[in-house]
């Protein structure tokens, strides 16, 4: 008969709190209170939970680390839903250029989700928001792109917004934008630079 080793009585182990679960509540907890690396991975993993878009957007304004911010922008851009757009739009008003530019880059990745919000952004009382929106349109692959730009050229009363639209039209505009460019020159005839920019845009469009 084989001898058995005597069973040693072990003391009770100390209870150690486990890492947050990889579910939605656990990832949100990690995003709020984890280390930099934990927050970054939580932001990345939350892409699997589109319902977390609002929480990700809310965290952006408090997150100091650029790598965590970038992970949040990447996840929101991949979600590409109306909630992600809503989470990013407040960043167009921030004084922090990294947040603003990151939001614009993420919004560019979701043209169909952004489309329904563009007209309201182009009518925003803040001309800076309208300028940022026009700049966003330059890279937004959307079928209504030229319609929006033509509307800005014909209707916006702020010279800097119209100048921004002319720059974008020079790059992506179609021949149907030419009358709007000419109308903008007439509306802002006191601004020689805008007239020059419009002439350059018309020349580029007609040469393609």
Secondary structure, 3 states (H helix, E strand, C coil): CCCCCCCCCCCCCCCCCCCCCCCHHHHHHHHHHCCHHHHHHHHHHHHHCHHHHHHHHHHHCCCCCHHHHHHHHHHHHHHCCHHHHHHHHHHHHCCCHHHHHHHHHHHHCCHHHHHHHHHHHHCCCCHHHHHHHHHHHCCCCCCCHHHHHHHHHHHCCCHHHHHHHHHHHHHHCCHHHHHHHHHHHHHCCCCHHHHHHHHHHHHHHHHC
